[in-house]
Amino acid sequence: MLKESETIEFKKSTAEVKAGVVSLVAMLNKHGKGEVYFGIDDHGKILGLTIGRTTITDVTQAVVDNTEPKVYPKVEARQIEGK
């Protein structure tokens, strides 16, 4: 099972994208790096999620639009434990 840390944050779905951006900014401010994974609950259980046609673009845009100075993240779909 995966674990959250000071540089890794889990969110159940992309409905939590704004909270994910807040977490990412906090990690960047403190550590200069950070990762947010969607489709994983707070306990590290892999839930998975459906990636739509615009999901990656929408998450990227949310980060760019809500950070100053601008952060241009690497956003990608990953398969973990078959999900």
C-alpha positions in Angstrom: 0.0 0.0 0.0 1.2 3.5 -0.8 1.8 6.2 1.8 1.4 9.9 1.9 4.4 12.0 2.9 5.5 15.6 3.0 6.0 15.4 -0.8 3.3 12.9 -1.8 -0.4 13.6 -1.5 -3.4 11.4 -2.4 -6.8 12.6 -3.6 -9.8 10.3 -4.3 -10.8 11.9 -7.6 -10.2 14.9 -9.8 -13.2 16.5 -8.1 -10.6 17.4 -5.5 -8.3 19.2 -8.0 -8.4 22.5 -6.1 -7.4 20.8 -2.8 -4.7 19.0 -4.8 -3.4 22.4 -6.1 -3.3 23.7 -2.5 -1.3 20.6 -1.4 1.0 20.9 -4.3 1.8 24.6 -3.6 2.5 23.8 0.0 4.9 21.0 -1.0 6.6 23.2 -3.5 7.0 26.1 -1.0 8.5 23.8 1.6 10.4 21.2 -0.4 10.7 22.5 -3.9 9.0 19.4 -5.2 5.8 17.4 -4.8 3.5 14.9 -6.3 -0.3 14.7 -6.2 -2.0 11.4 -7.2 -5.7 11.2 -8.0 -7.6 8.0 -7.6 -6.0 7.0 -4.3 -7.7 7.5 -0.9 -6.0 9.0 2.2 -5.0 5.5 3.4 -3.2 4.6 0.1 -5.9 2.4 -1.3 -5.9 2.4 -5.1 -9.4 3.4 -6.2 -8.6 4.3 -9.8 -10.6 6.7 -11.9 -11.7 7.2 -15.5 -9.5 9.6 -17.5 -11.7 11.6 -19.9 -10.6 13.3 -23.1 -9.8 16.5 -21.2 -8.8 15.3 -17.8 -5.1 15.8 -18.1 -5.5 19.2 -19.7 -8.0 20.3 -17.0 -5.7 19.3 -14.2 -2.7 21.0 -15.8 -4.7 24.1 -16.4 -6.0 24.2 -12.8 -2.4 24.1 -11.5 -1.2 26.8 -14.0 -4.2 29.1 -13.3 -3.9 28.9 -9.5 -0.2 29.3 -8.9 2.0 32.4 -8.8 4.7 32.2 -9.9 3.2 29.9 -12.5 3.9 26.2 -12.1 3.8 24.1 -15.3 3.4 20.5 -14.0 4.0 17.2 -15.6 0.6 15.6 -15.6 0.3 12.0 -16.8 -2.0 9.0 -16.4 -0.4 6.0 -14.6 -1.6 2.5 -14.1 -1.1 1.3 -10.6 -2.2 -2.2 -9.5 -4.2 -2.6 -12.8 -6.2 0.6 -12.1 
